[in-house]
């Protein structure tokens, strides 16, 4: 499956090609054919991909609802004065 690289038009008439996986600008040109040659040769830097995955995990953790530190199920917490069998002491 071929990757589709987004292109961004610049005010000076040039076009940027951006990798959708590592977000690197592969190159800038006035001609689409130049960008296509750059796209075919592009290999994402594994260290950059690892960094982006870590950042994605950090961002996900920052927006997920946080669980209370002691989130035991209600049935695991006995009322004061009861044993685990449910008898009064």
N, CA, C and O atoms as a GROMACS GRO file, in nm:
protein
  356
    1UNK      N    1   0.084  -0.118   0.000
    1UNK     CA    2   0.000   0.000   0.000
    1UNK      C    3   0.089   0.124   0.000
    1UNK      O    4   0.175   0.139   0.086
    2UNK      N    5   0.068   0.211  -0.094
    2UNK     CA    6   0.149   0.332  -0.106
    2UNK      C    7   0.100   0.439  -0.008
    2UNK      O    8  -0.020   0.453   0.016
    3UNK      N    9   0.194   0.511   0.046
    3UNK     CA   10   0.162   0.621   0.137
    3UNK      C   11   0.129   0.745   0.054
    3UNK      O   12   0.198   0.775  -0.043
    4UNK      N   13   0.025   0.815   0.092
    4UNK     CA   14  -0.007   0.942   0.027
    4UNK      C   15   0.053   1.055   0.111
    4UNK      O   16   0.019   1.073   0.228
    5UNK      N   17   0.141   1.130   0.048
    5UNK     CA   18   0.208   1.240   0.117
    5UNK      C   19   0.129   1.368   0.094
    5UNK      O   20   0.108   1.408  -0.020
    6UNK      N   21   0.085   1.434   0.202
    6UNK     CA   22   0.016   1.561   0.184
    6UNK      C   23   0.111   1.666   0.127
    6UNK      O   24   0.231   1.666   0.155
    7UNK      N   25   0.056   1.755   0.046
    7UNK     CA   26   0.134   1.865  -0.010
    7UNK      C   27   0.076   1.996   0.042
    7UNK      O   28  -0.046   2.012   0.055
    8UNK      N   29   0.166   2.089   0.071
    8UNK     CA   30   0.126   2.220   0.122
    8UNK      C   31   0.177   2.326   0.026
    8UNK      O   32   0.296   2.328  -0.008
    9UNK      N   33   0.088   2.413  -0.019
    9UNK     CA   34   0.127   2.522  -0.109
    9UNK      C   35   0.180   2.639  -0.027
    9UNK      O   36   0.121   2.678   0.074
   10UNK      N   37   0.291   2.694  -0.071
   10UNK     CA   38   0.352   2.808  -0.004
   10UNK      C   39   0.323   2.936  -0.081
   10UNK      O   40   0.290   2.932  -0.200
   11UNK      N   41   0.335   3.049  -0.014
   11UNK     CA   42   0.304   3.180  -0.076
   11UNK      C   43   0.395   3.212  -0.194
   11UNK      O   44   0.358   3.287  -0.284
   12UNK      N   45   0.516   3.153  -0.193
   12UNK     CA   46   0.611   3.183  -0.301
   12UNK      C   47   0.590   3.095  -0.424
   12UNK      O   48   0.667   3.102  -0.520
   13UNK      N   49   0.484   3.012  -0.420
   13UNK     CA   50   0.455   2.926  -0.535
   13UNK      C   51   0.517   2.788  -0.527
   13UNK      O   52   0.493   2.704  -0.615
   14UNK      N   53   0.595   2.763  -0.425
   14UNK     CA   54   0.653   2.630  -0.408
   14UNK      C   55   0.555   2.539  -0.335
   14UNK      O   56   0.455   2.586  -0.279
   15UNK      N   57   0.584   2.410  -0.337
   15UNK     CA   58   0.500   2.310  -0.273
   15UNK      C   59   0.588   2.226  -0.182
   15UNK      O   60   0.697   2.184  -0.221
   16UNK      N   61   0.541   2.201  -0.060
   16UNK     CA   62   0.610   2.114   0.035
   16UNK      C   63   0.546   1.976   0.033
   16UNK      O   64   0.424   1.965   0.016
   17UNK      N   65   0.625   1.873   0.049
   17UNK     CA   66   0.576   1.737   0.068
   17UNK      C   67   0.605   1.697   0.212
   17UNK      O   68   0.717   1.713   0.260
   18UNK      N   69   0.502   1.645   0.282
   18UNK     CA   70   0.514   1.613   0.424
   18UNK      C   71   0.486   1.464   0.445
   18UNK      O   72   0.386   1.412   0.394
   19UNK      N   73   0.572   1.398   0.520
   19UNK     CA   74   0.549   1.257   0.551
   19UNK      C   75   0.438   1.246   0.655
   19UNK      O   76   0.447   1.309   0.761
   20UNK      N   77   0.333   1.168   0.629
   20UNK     CA   78   0.223   1.155   0.724
   20UNK      C   79   0.256   1.066   0.844
   20UNK      O   80   0.177   1.058   0.938
   21UNK      N   81   0.370   0.999   0.841
   21UNK     CA   82   0.408   0.912   0.952
   21UNK      C   83   0.503   0.980   1.050
   21UNK      O   84   0.484   0.972   1.171
   22UNK      N   85   0.605   1.048   0.996
   22UNK     CA   86   0.705   1.111   1.084
   22UNK      C   87   0.696   1.264   1.083
   22UNK      O   88   0.769   1.331   1.156
   23UNK      N   89   0.608   1.319   1.000
   23UNK     CA   90   0.580   1.463   0.993
   23UNK      C   91   0.698   1.548   0.949
   23UNK      O   92   0.700   1.669   0.974
   24UNK      N   93   0.794   1.488   0.883
   24UNK     CA   94   0.908   1.562   0.831
   24UNK      C   95   0.869   1.621   0.695
   24UNK      O   96   0.803   1.556   0.614
   25UNK      N   97   0.912   1.745   0.671
   25UNK     CA   98   0.897   1.802   0.538
   25UNK      C   99   1.007   1.742   0.452
   25UNK      O  100   1.126   1.766   0.474
   26UNK      N  101   0.966   1.665   0.353
   26UNK     CA  102   1.063   1.593   0.270
   26UNK      C  103   1.137   1.686   0.176
   26UNK      O  104   1.255   1.665   0.146
   27UNK      N  105   1.068   1.786   0.129
   27UNK     CA  106   1.131   1.878   0.035
   27UNK      C  107   1.033   1.982  -0.014
   27UNK      O  108   0.913   1.973   0.010
   28UNK      N  109   1.087   2.079  -0.082
   28UNK     CA  110   1.010   2.189  -0.138
   28UNK      C  111   1.050   2.204  -0.284
   28UNK      O  112   1.168   2.198  -0.318
   29UNK      N  113   0.951   2.225  -0.370
   29UNK     CA  114   0.980   2.240  -0.511
   29UNK      C  115   0.865   2.316  -0.579
   29UNK      O  116   0.756   2.330  -0.524
   30UNK      N  117   0.895   2.363  -0.699
   30UNK     CA  118   0.791   2.423  -0.782
   30UNK      C  119   0.719   2.316  -0.863
   30UNK      O  120   0.615   2.342  -0.923
   31UNK      N  121   0.774   2.194  -0.865
   31UNK     CA  122   0.722   2.089  -0.951
   31UNK      C  123   0.685   1.964  -0.871
   31UNK      O  124   0.764   1.916  -0.790
   32UNK      N  125   0.565   1.912  -0.894
   32UNK     CA  126   0.517   1.791  -0.827
   32UNK      C  127   0.609   1.672  -0.853
   32UNK      O  128   0.631   1.590  -0.764
   33UNK      N  129   0.662   1.661  -0.973
   33UNK     CA  130   0.749   1.549  -1.008
   33UNK      C  131   0.871   1.542  -0.917
   33UNK      O  132   0.916   1.434  -0.881
   34UNK      N  133   0.926   1.658  -0.880
   34UNK     CA  134   1.040   1.661  -0.788
   34UNK      C  135   1.000   1.602  -0.653
   34UNK      O  136   1.075   1.526  -0.592
   35UNK      N  137   0.881   1.639  -0.607
   35UNK     CA  138   0.834   1.591  -0.478
   35UNK      C  139   0.812   1.440  -0.481
   35UNK      O  140   0.844   1.370  -0.386
   36UNK      N  141   0.757   1.391  -0.590
   36UNK     CA  142   0.734   1.247  -0.603
   36UNK      C  143   0.864   1.169  -0.594
   36UNK      O  144   0.868   1.062  -0.533
   37UNK      N  145   0.971   1.220  -0.654
   37UNK     CA  146   1.102   1.153  -0.645
   37UNK      C  147   1.151   1.149  -0.500
   37UNK      O  148   1.207   1.049  -0.456
   38UNK      N  149   1.129   1.258  -0.427
   38UNK     CA  150   1.169   1.262  -0.285
   38UNK      C  151   1.087   1.163  -0.202
   38UNK      O  152   1.140   1.096  -0.113
   39UNK      N  153   0.958   1.156  -0.232
   39UNK     CA  154   0.868   1.068  -0.156
   39UNK      C  155   0.905   0.921  -0.174
   39UNK      O  156   0.901   0.844  -0.078
   40UNK      N  157   0.940   0.882  -0.295
   40UNK     CA  158   0.977   0.743  -0.324
   40UNK      C  159   1.102   0.702  -0.246
   40UNK      O  160   1.113   0.588  -0.202
   41UNK      N  161   1.194   0.795  -0.228
   41UNK     CA  162   1.321   0.766  -0.160
   41UNK      C  163   1.313   0.777  -0.008
   41UNK      O  164   1.402   0.732   0.063
   42UNK      N  165   1.206   0.838   0.043
   42UNK     CA  166   1.199   0.868   0.186
   42UNK      C  167   1.188   0.742   0.272
   42UNK      O  168   1.110   0.652   0.243
   43UNK      N  169   1.268   0.738   0.379
   43UNK     CA  170   1.259   0.635   0.482
   43UNK      C  171   1.253   0.709   0.615
   43UNK      O  172   1.341   0.789   0.648
   44UNK      N  173   1.148   0.682   0.691
   44UNK     CA  174   1.133   0.748   0.822
   44UNK      C  175   1.247   0.708   0.915
   44UNK      O  176   1.291   0.593   0.913
   45UNK      N  177   1.294   0.801   0.994
   45UNK     CA  178   1.396   0.776   1.095
   45UNK      C  179   1.331   0.698   1.210
   45UNK      O  180   1.238   0.749   1.273
   46UNK      N  181   1.379   0.576   1.240
   46UNK     CA  182   1.318   0.496   1.346
   46UNK      C  183   1.319   0.564   1.482
   46UNK      O  184   1.225   0.549   1.560
   47UNK      N  185   1.425   0.639   1.512
   47UNK     CA  186   1.432   0.709   1.641
   47UNK      C  187   1.322   0.816   1.650
   47UNK      O  188   1.262   0.836   1.755
   48UNK      N  189   1.298   0.884   1.538
   48UNK     CA  190   1.192   0.985   1.538
   48UNK      C  191   1.054   0.920   1.555
   48UNK      O  192   0.971   0.972   1.628
   49UNK      N  193   1.031   0.807   1.488
   49UNK     CA  194   0.904   0.737   1.503
   49UNK      C  195   0.883   0.692   1.647
   49UNK      O  196   0.772   0.701   1.700
   50UNK      N  197   0.990   0.643   1.710
   50UNK     CA  198   0.982   0.601   1.851
   50UNK      C  199   0.947   0.721   1.940
   50UNK      O  200   0.861   0.711   2.027
   51UNK      N  201   1.014   0.832   1.917
   51UNK     CA  202   0.988   0.954   1.994
   51UNK      C  203   0.841   0.997   1.977
   51UNK      O  204   0.776   1.032   2.075
   52UNK      N  205   0.791   0.995   1.854
   52UNK     CA  206   0.653   1.036   1.830
   52UNK      C  207   0.554   0.943   1.898
   52UNK      O  208   0.452   0.988   1.949
   53UNK      N  209   0.582   0.813   1.900
   53UNK     CA  210   0.495   0.717   1.969
   53UNK      C  211   0.494   0.744   2.119
   53UNK      O  212   0.389   0.738   2.182
   54UNK      N  213   0.611   0.774   2.176
   54UNK     CA  214   0.618   0.807   2.319
   54UNK      C  215   0.536   0.932   2.349
   54UNK      O  216   0.461   0.935   2.446
   55UNK      N  217   0.551   1.033   2.266
   55UNK     CA  218   0.476   1.158   2.285
   55UNK      C  219   0.326   1.134   2.273
   55UNK      O  220   0.247   1.191   2.348
   56UNK      N  221   0.287   1.048   2.179
   56UNK     CA  222   0.145   1.018   2.162
   56UNK      C  223   0.091   0.953   2.290
   56UNK      O  224  -0.019   0.985   2.334
   57UNK      N  225   0.169   0.862   2.348
   57UNK     CA  226   0.129   0.797   2.473
   57UNK      C  227   0.118   0.896   2.588
   57UNK      O  228   0.027   0.887   2.669
   58UNK      N  229   0.212   0.990   2.594
   58UNK     CA  230   0.207   1.092   2.698
   58UNK      C  231   0.087   1.182   2.682
   58UNK      O  232   0.022   1.219   2.780
   59UNK      N  233   0.056   1.218   2.559
   59UNK     CA  234  -0.059   1.304   2.532
   59UNK      C  235  -0.189   1.230   2.568
   59UNK      O  236  -0.280   1.288   2.626
   60UNK      N  237  -0.195   1.101   2.532
   60UNK     CA  238  -0.314   1.020   2.563
   60UNK      C  239  -0.332   1.012   2.714
   60UNK      O  240  -0.444   1.025   2.763
   61UNK      N  241  -0.224   0.989   2.787
   61UNK     CA  242  -0.231   0.978   2.933
   61UNK      C  243  -0.275   1.110   2.996
   61UNK      O  244  -0.343   1.111   3.098
   62UNK      N  245  -0.235   1.220   2.936
   62UNK     CA  246  -0.269   1.352   2.991
   62UNK      C  247  -0.418   1.384   2.975
   62UNK      O  248  -0.473   1.460   3.054
   63UNK      N  249  -0.483   1.328   2.874
   63UNK     CA  250  -0.623   1.363   2.852
   63UNK      C  251  -0.720   1.257   2.902
   63UNK      O  252  -0.840   1.284   2.911
   64UNK      N  253  -0.672   1.136   2.935
   64UNK     CA  254  -0.760   1.032   2.987
   64UNK      C  255  -0.799   1.064   3.130
   64UNK      O  256  -0.720   1.122   3.205
   65UNK      N  257  -0.923   1.027   3.170
   65UNK     CA  258  -0.963   1.049   3.309
   65UNK      C  259  -0.873   0.969   3.402
   65UNK      O  260  -0.835   0.855   3.373
   66UNK      N  261  -0.839   1.029   3.512
   66UNK     CA  262  -0.749   0.963   3.606
   66UNK      C  263  -0.828   0.879   3.705
   66UNK      O  264  -0.936   0.918   3.750
   67UNK      N  265  -0.774   0.762   3.738
   67UNK     CA  266  -0.837   0.674   3.835
   67UNK      C  267  -0.788   0.709   3.974
   67UNK      O  268  -0.673   0.750   3.990
   68UNK      N  269  -0.874   0.695   4.075
   68UNK     CA  270  -0.827   0.719   4.213
   68UNK      C  271  -0.715   0.623   4.248
   68UNK      O  272  -0.710   0.512   4.194
   69UNK      N  273  -0.624   0.662   4.337
   69UNK     CA  274  -0.508   0.578   4.367
   69UNK      C  275  -0.546   0.441   4.424
   69UNK      O  276  -0.477   0.342   4.397
   70UNK      N  277  -0.654   0.432   4.503
   70UNK     CA  278  -0.696   0.305   4.562
   70UNK      C  279  -0.834   0.272   4.508
   70UNK      O  280  -0.935   0.296   4.575
   71UNK      N  281  -0.839   0.219   4.390
   71UNK     CA  282  -0.968   0.189   4.329
   71UNK      C  283  -1.000   0.040   4.342
   71UNK      O  284  -1.000  -0.033   4.243
   72UNK      N  285  -1.027  -0.003   4.466
   72UNK     CA  286  -1.065  -0.142   4.489
   72UNK      C  287  -1.214  -0.156   4.465
   72UNK      O  288  -1.289  -0.061   4.488
   73UNK      N  289  -1.259  -0.271   4.419
   73UNK     CA  290  -1.402  -0.292   4.400
   73UNK      C  291  -1.477  -0.280   4.532
   73UNK      O  292  -1.422  -0.314   4.637
   74UNK      N  293  -1.599  -0.232   4.528
   74UNK     CA  294  -1.679  -0.210   4.650
   74UNK      C  295  -1.694  -0.336   4.732
   74UNK      O  296  -1.696  -0.329   4.855
   75UNK      N  297  -1.706  -0.453   4.667
   75UNK     CA  298  -1.725  -0.578   4.741
   75UNK      C  299  -1.599  -0.618   4.818
   75UNK      O  300  -1.607  -0.703   4.907
   76UNK      N  301  -1.485  -0.561   4.787
   76UNK     CA  302  -1.360  -0.597   4.854
   76UNK      C  303  -1.339  -0.516   4.982
   76UNK      O  304  -1.251  -0.547   5.061
   77UNK      N  305  -1.421  -0.413   5.001
   77UNK     CA  306  -1.406  -0.327   5.118
   77UNK      C  307  -1.516  -0.363   5.217
   77UNK      O  308  -1.634  -0.341   5.189
   78UNK      N  309  -1.478  -0.419   5.333
   78UNK     CA  310  -1.577  -0.458   5.434
   78UNK      C  311  -1.611  -0.336   5.519
   78UNK      O  312  -1.526  -0.252   5.546
   79UNK      N  313  -1.737  -0.329   5.562
   79UNK     CA  314  -1.778  -0.221   5.652
   79UNK      C  315  -1.708  -0.240   5.785
   79UNK      O  316  -1.673  -0.351   5.824
   80UNK      N  317  -1.687  -0.129   5.854
   80UNK     CA  318  -1.626  -0.133   5.986
   80UNK      C  319  -1.716  -0.215   6.077
   80UNK      O  320  -1.838  -0.194   6.079
   81UNK      N  321  -1.659  -0.307   6.153
   81UNK     CA  322  -1.737  -0.390   6.243
   81UNK      C  323  -1.781  -0.520   6.181
   81UNK      O  324  -1.844  -0.601   6.249
   82UNK      N  325  -1.752  -0.546   6.054
   82UNK     CA  326  -1.787  -0.672   5.991
   82UNK      C  327  -1.660  -0.748   5.956
   82UNK      O  328  -1.557  -0.688   5.926
   83UNK      N  329  -1.668  -0.878   5.959
   83UNK     CA  330  -1.557  -0.960   5.913
   83UNK      C  331  -1.576  -0.985   5.766
   83UNK      O  332  -1.677  -0.944   5.708
   84UNK      N  333  -1.482  -1.052   5.704
   84UNK     CA  334  -1.494  -1.080   5.562
   84UNK      C  335  -1.612  -1.170   5.532
   84UNK      O  336  -1.658  -1.174   5.417
   85UNK      N  337  -1.664  -1.244   5.630
   85UNK     CA  338  -1.780  -1.332   5.611
   85UNK      C  339  -1.910  -1.254   5.626
   85UNK      O  340  -2.018  -1.309   5.603
   86UNK      N  341  -1.902  -1.128   5.664
   86UNK     CA  342  -2.021  -1.045   5.678
   86UNK      C  343  -2.084  -1.051   5.815
   86UNK      O  344  -2.195  -1.001   5.832
   87UNK      N  345  -2.018  -1.111   5.913
   87UNK     CA  346  -2.072  -1.120   6.049
   87UNK      C  347  -2.029  -1.002   6.133
   87UNK      O  348  -1.918  -0.951   6.117
   88UNK      N  349  -2.114  -0.958   6.221
   88UNK     CA  350  -2.082  -0.849   6.314
   88UNK      C  351  -1.987  -0.902   6.420
   88UNK      O  352  -2.001  -1.016   6.464
   89UNK      N  353  -1.891  -0.820   6.460
   89UNK     CA  354  -1.799  -0.861   6.567
   89UNK      C  355  -1.841  -0.797   6.695
   89UNK      O  356  -1.777  -0.818   6.798
   0.00000   0.00000   0.00000
